[in-house]
Amino acid sequence: MSDQDGNLKGILVGCGFMGGMHAQIYNILEGVDLVAAVDKRVEESQEKLDRLGCQAKVYATLDEAMEQAQCDFVDVCLPTHLHEAFSIKALDAGKALFCEKPLALTGEKADRIIEAAKRNDAIAQVGHCLRFWPEYQKLMEYHSSGEGGKLLSLSFVRRGARPNFGIDDWFNDESLSGGAALDLHIHDSDIMLAMLGQPKAIHSKVTRDYSGPSHIYSLFEYDSLIVSSEGGFNYPAKWGFQMAFQAVFEKAVLDFDSTNGKGLIICQGDEEPAQMEVPKPDTGSSQSGEGNVSDLGGYFNELQYFTNCLKTGNKPEVATLEEARDAVSMALREVAIADGKSG
Ligand SMILES: NC(=O)c1ccc[n+]([C@@H]2O[C@H](COP(=O)([O-])OP(=O)(O)OC[C@H]3O[C@@H](n4cnc5c(N)ncnc54)[C@H](O)[C@@H]3O)[C@@H](O)[C@H]2O)c1
């Protein structure tokens, strides 16, 4: 279903940090209209969307929004413990689904979303944005090209200031967010699974505090390769955010660190380290309400891919519900191993 212009119509659920990001992207995505939004903080959210130049009216519930506005898809940007109920509601109403990561708090909850998508033959995708992040895409492409020879070791880092902005401090409640392991580190677990499949063995340790597993350190053994992956959000408010990887191949090293401004660096043979070209998101010269949208990187790319799938009727092949379920299961397995359970 699309409107008279042939545009796709979407309802955004959750107008917080991520919802605001998505709203800015829908403002500039060709052929896509945000026709309504949902948030329990109706007034505050309406002011925010207005400020961002978004036409959508905010409702208090998804039922009300779906009654008032015809839509093709629902985009769930709610705290993680709400993903299952809202995703299933949207799917059973016959809508396509974009759901933020982590898909759910457990593999079983994720499976129930998968079942709902199957019974409705729905198009669905999860916000595993690293799959669409140019530097990470380049890493995966370089690895599968075989150009650098065998991959010998791979390390991922994801660290951030404690997220204190969530309503009712939900990020810092393990029963609502899963803590840093599920909320933050899962991005790297997902990329690792996409690149290399399941490891042969896992070793993990976590730092725990009132928010649950607030920093996780994992080592993964593959046949002839070790992966280290570390992520935590117990840093002071002004510390900022860092995501980084280093991939050591037989003939080259690829380095990326979001904090050094150097982009993706390759060093091979006797050559000086050089910047690798990565594709910029195809946003034209668009400006959104709060800055240049090309800064939105993988977030733009993932929603463009999702809405293109809807336009063509093809099911997404990247960041699928099943892959997102596997990432949830992996992050939880790492925590269980760290906690001395079998995993
Ligand atoms: N892909 C990424 O890089 C990335 C980054 C940040 C967050 N996330 C994910 O996005 C999701 C949302 O995170 P956020 O940072 O936007 O959180 P947030 O706390 O900023 O926003 C959540 C919004 O949901 C609303 N809400 C809460 N309960 C509600 C209910 N019952 N009905 C309607 N509205 C309700 C809140 O009022 C708030 O506006 C989480 O799953 C998080 O893990 C993903």
The ligand as an ORCA input file, in Angstrom:
! r2SCAN-3c Opt
* xyz 0 1
  N      21.435      1.256     16.251
  C      22.034      2.006     17.146
  O      23.192      2.388     16.995
  C      21.274      2.425     18.372
  C      21.689      3.535     19.118
  C      20.939      3.905     20.232
  C      19.816      3.168     20.578
  N      19.473      2.072     19.853
  C      18.301      1.248     20.225
  O      17.121      1.977     19.916
  C      16.097      1.682     20.874
  C      15.620      2.997     21.478
  O      16.719      3.632     22.128
  P      16.744      5.214     22.362
  O      18.154      5.556     22.590
  O      16.015      5.900     21.279
  O      15.913      5.317     23.732
  P      15.211      6.626     24.330
  O      14.979      6.353     25.762
  O      15.951      7.841     23.925
  O      13.815      6.680     23.560
  C      12.757      5.778     23.801
  C      11.432      6.498     23.536
  O      10.368      5.535     23.711
  C       9.303      6.200     24.398
  N       8.519      5.190     25.121
  C       8.906      4.469     26.204
  N       7.921      3.602     26.549
  C       6.915      3.799     25.681
  C       5.640      3.191     25.494
  N       5.195      2.209     26.305
  N       4.860      3.625     24.481
  C       5.277      4.621     23.679
  N       6.478      5.240     23.796
  C       7.283      4.811     24.769
  C       9.991      7.171     25.330
  O       9.120      8.218     25.741
  C      11.172      7.653     24.483
  O      10.838      8.812     23.745
  C      16.729      0.736     21.895
  O      16.398     -0.596     21.580
  C      18.223      0.958     21.720
  O      18.999     -0.173     22.034
  C      20.147      1.712     18.751
*
